[in-house]
Amino acid sequence: MKRLLSLLLHDVYRSHSSESGFLGPAADRYKLSLAEFDAQLAGLARVRKDRPILMTNEAAPESEEVPFAITVDDGGFSYYTIVAERLEALGWRGHCFVTSGAIGRPGFLEARQIRELHARGHAIGSHSVSHPRRFSGCRWEEMVREWRESRGALADIVGADVTVASVPGGSFSPRVARAAREAGLGVLFTSEPETRVARVDGCTVLGRFIIRAGYRPDFARRLGRLESAPRLREWMLWNAKKRLKPLIALVVSSRHDVTALAGR
């Protein structure tokens, strides 16, 4: 398989964004209301007659067409209470990427729910232990530990090996993939908006297209049809954001320096 269309979602809420997953304005940008989620899923189902695939091993399945996959990050409990049942109603299954250090916390999945989702056919994967803000900036030993400990904790819960993961915060570099491979992971999803399947030192690396709050309700449908316009738009936005990140970090650092000098 040379290409895969992967869709990235986060939490879904019925009344308020605080119901599931991480809290705060940064997290809320990615959380969908129930109406938004249902509209995106319905649009995708209208144009995809195939089922989403699960990348639970290192061997990408062969296909003449571009297959698609559903992924949900963070490990908020809405995967159990909302997402799973709606996917299953379509005969679909998804990837549930869990921040293992948050298991059992308010708004997050419990171990028994993770175990049940695995039994129902959903792919359980690592989203690190602590969800570092900038994963690619972590020390090598820290990255390997985040992957290894999360993978081990989830494997103990589901009673099976865990070989798939997603990068927290979308902060990816080849070192991140190498660390994942070092920790025993074989498949790694990033947040890079692309369909190309890559290999980094034996690790299969896959991009994803994020479905954010406030997006047009036909966004997933257009992606499902592999329309070039929404994919190009996401690629341009993502790369503009990557270029701005170092500048933003520099400005923030400068402000801290000025504040520190003023306090002397």
N, C-alpha and C positions, 0 to 999 in steps of 0.2 A: 504494500500500500504506500503510495507516494504522497497522497493528500488526505486530509481529514478535516471536516468542518466541525469544530468543537464550540459549543455555546457555554458561556460562563454566567451562572446566576449566583445570587447570595440568598439572603433570607426573604421570606414572604410573610406578610403580616395581615391580620384581619381588621384590626382597629388602630393600632399604633406601632410605629417602627421599633419601639423598645421591647416588643413581645419576644423577639428571637434574635440571638446572635450578639455581636459586639454593639456597644452603645456609642453614640456621638454623631456629630454631623458628617464626619468622614465615612463612617459605616453606612449612614442613612442614604448616601448617594447611590448605593448599590441595592438597597432593599426595595422590593416591589410590593405594592398593595395586592391583595388577592385579585382584584379586578384586572390589574395590569398583568399579573402572572397568567391568569386564565386567558386573556386576550393574546398574549405572546404564544402560549402553548397551543391554543386553538389555531392560530395562523400557521404555525409550524406544522401541525398535524395535517392541515389542508394540502400542503405541498409536498409532504414526505410520506410516501407509501411504504418505505422501508422502516425498519426499526433502528433506533440508535444502538451503536455498538458499545461494548465495554472493553476497555484496554486494561485487562487484568493480568496480562503477561507481556513479555517482551516481544512476542511475535505479532506484528500488526497484520490483521486479516487482509487477504487479497480481495480486491473488488474492482470491477470495470468502472463503476461509477464512484463518485466521491461520497463516502459514507459520512454519517454525522454522529456526534456524541453529545450527551447532556452532562454537564458538571455543575456541582453546587459547592461553593467554598465555605469554610469557617466552622461548620458543625453545629449551627444553630438548630434548635429543636423543630423548627418549621419544616425541615426535611421530613421528619417523622409524621408531623400532624397535618401537613398540607401537601408538600411536593410529591412524596412517594405514592400516595393514593391516586393522585391525578395522573402521574406517569403510568401507574399500573392499570388505570382504567383504559389507557390506550394500548396496553400490552407492552409498554416501554419500561426500561430500567435506566437508572442514572448512576453517576459517580458521586458519592458523598465524601467530600474531603474534610477530615476532622482535625481541628486543633486539639491535640490530645490533652494538653494541660487545662483545657476548659471543660472537659467532660464532667457532667454532673453539676456544673455551676448554673445559676438561674439563667434561663434562656438558651441553654445548650443541651445537646443530647446527653442522655444517660447511657451507661454501659449496656443495660438491657435493651434499650431502643436500638443501639448500634448493632447489637447481636441479632435482633429481630430483622432489621433492614438487610443485613447480610443474608439471613436465611430466606428472605423474600426475593433475593436475586440482585440486589443493588451492590455495586462495587464500593467497598469501604477503602479509603485511601488516606494517606498522611497529608496534613497541612501544617506540619511542624508541631513542636511542643508548645511554644510560647508566642507564635506568630510575630517574629521580629519585624520591626517597622521597615527595615531595609536589609533583607536577607542576604543579598549579594555583598553587603559590606561587613558581614560577620567574619570572624576569624575561621580558618579552615576547620579547626577542631570543634568550634561551636556549631558550624553548619552540619558536620558529620554527626555530632551528638543530637542536634535537633531532629534530624532525619531518623537516626537509629533508635532513639528512645521513643519517638512517636510511633514509628513502625512496630516496635516491640510491644508497646502498650496496646495498640489496636489488634495485633495478631493474637495477643492473649485474650482479648475480649471476644473476637469472632472465631477463634480456634482454627485459624488458617493463616497462611503466609500473606503478607501485605507487600505488594510489589509496585504499587502505583501511588503517585503523590502529585500535589500541585504546589506551586511556589507562593508563599504568602506575600501579599502586597504587590505581586507582579514584578518584584525586583530580581531579575534573572541575569545570569552571566554563565559562561561555560563552566566556571568553578562550581556553581550551584549544582549543575548536572553531574559533575565529577564527584562531588560530595555525596549526592544522592546515590550514585552507583557504588561508591565506597561503603555506604550504609546498607547496601543490599536491595536498593530500589532499581527497577528496570525501565519504568515509564514515568515521565515527568511532564506535567502540563504547566505551561507558562501563561502569561496574559498578553503575549505578543499576538496581535490580530493577523494571523496568517493561517493558511491551510497546509503549508508544506510540512511534511514529516521529516525530521532531521535525526541524526545520530551523533551523540557526543560521547566519545570513549565508551561505547557499548550501551549508553542510555538513550532510549527513544524519547525525543523531545517534541512536544506538540503545542502549537499555539492555540489561542481561544479568542472568541469574540464576546465581549462583555455586554450583557443586557442590563442597562442602568434604569433607575427610576426616571420617569418622565419621557422615556423614549416613545416614539410613535408606535401604536399597537401593531403595526404591520412590519416592525423591524425584524423579528424572528422569521416571519414568513418570507421576507425578501432575502434574508440570509440563507434560508432553507432552499431557495431557488438558485442560490449562488450568484445573485445579481452583483455586478461589479461595483455599482455606486455605493451601497452601504459598506462594502468591504474596503473600498478605497478611502472612504471618509474615516472609518475607524483607524486605518493604517496611518493616515495623515495626522489625526488627533493624537494617537499614541506616540508617534515620533516627535511631534511638537512638544508633547509633555516630557518626553525623555530629555530633550534639549534644554528645557526650562528647569528641570530638577536641580542640576548643578548650580545654576544661577540663584535659585531660591535658597538652596542650602548656604551659598556664599553670603547672601543678604542676611539670613537668619544668624549666621555665625558672626557677621560684622556687628549686628545689633547687640549680640551678647557681649562682644568685646567692648563696645562703647558703654554699655551698661556697667560692665565690670570696672572700667576706667573711671566712670563717673562716681562710682561708689568708693573709690580709694581716698 
